Amino acid sequence: MDLKFVQELIDLVSRSPIGELQIERDELRVRIAKQASAPQAGSPLQAVPVAGATAAAPSDATVARHAIRAPLTGMFYRSAGENEPPLVSVGDMVEEGRKIGVLEAMKTFNVVESDRAGRIVEIAFEDHAAVQSGDVLFVLEEAG
């Protein structure tokens, strides 16, 4: 079982209403569970070791991923204003410092910028979603 497959399982669980997934393949057992303290959409996941499970060593071909998190609690917007296109979409390359989203908190609009260069591989929330401080908003594959 490779790390890409495990990441796909994590992504599947994070987007679905299920709380836990366990799978066994080639003498390897993986259990992925949403943390009980964060039941809302976009909640963090944890890979939990299972008795008797062995982990494959990461390959050199593994692409580093980086989560960009909400700096504060508020309303998440994908565009800079009404009737404007989203600032970024999945697959877009971004540079460090690029404006990629907006958070509204207490009638104040706060810019969400990419804190490093990379390709957007996941946008965790829909436009106009309520988010909590620390929620993952975007996932980047880091530029080499």
ABEGO torsion letter per residue (X at the ends): XBAAAAAAAAAAAAABABABBBBBBGGBBBBBBBBAABABBGBBBBBBBBBGBBBBBBBAABBBBBBBBBABBEBBBABABBGBBBABBBGBBBBBGBBABBBBBGGBBBBBBBABBEBBABBABBBGBBBBBGBBABBBBBBX
